[in-house]
Amino acid sequence: RKGYIFMNKFFRPENPVIRFLSCFCDLMFTNALFIICSVPIVTIGASITAMYHVMFELQDGTESYIYKMFFEAFKSNFKQASCIWLPFLILTAFFTGDLYVIYHVIDSSYSWIQFPVWFLLIMIFCIQLYAFPQIAKFDTGLHRLLSNYILLAVGNFPTTIFFTVVPIGILYFSVQTGKRLVIAGSLLLFFGFAGLAYIYALFFNRIFDRCMPQNTEHDTKDDIENSL
């Protein structure tokens, strides 16, 4: 009888352990959907947006099927996310090619050229950090979004640095040894991408709430400009 009561209490949805395990399973499932939908490469922007949408919904306590939330966001935001992702992808490939030329082709006396290239790459990455969460969170026209990305990235500079350092740290850890690469790769494939998005979404929720305390999900630019 006591064992039955204990098990009944343990498996209640409000139990912190059960809530943690449920959230962890949601992260794993979302992570799998993100990886599968990112395979074509050109769909990565829409996949990131859909993943952030699921993370925001989970943190808001929305009760729904993960795959339903993911694919609805993937479909509805595909065009807008792709309009952001594809230029970023092309620019990143272009500047990465420039770095290869600087390091392996031209004379070492011109190595100083790498610094502006690195600066532009970092700027692209920082703006992209805020792009897809904002698309996932708000229903805003594309013409407003780019200026919002820049305002948010600059106005929340310490958080932007944190967002940038974390993936760089993971990459640095991964390339040290083959064992570390396997560990980092396994964690990312298992739940890591969604886990990072969940942590980042905690910060984004605070940033968006602070910038738009009296706003709906339709107007963003004016409130962001006034709050920074």
Order of alpha helices (4+ residues) and beta strands (2+ residues): alpha-alpha-alpha-alpha-alpha-alpha-alpha-alpha-alpha-alpha-alpha
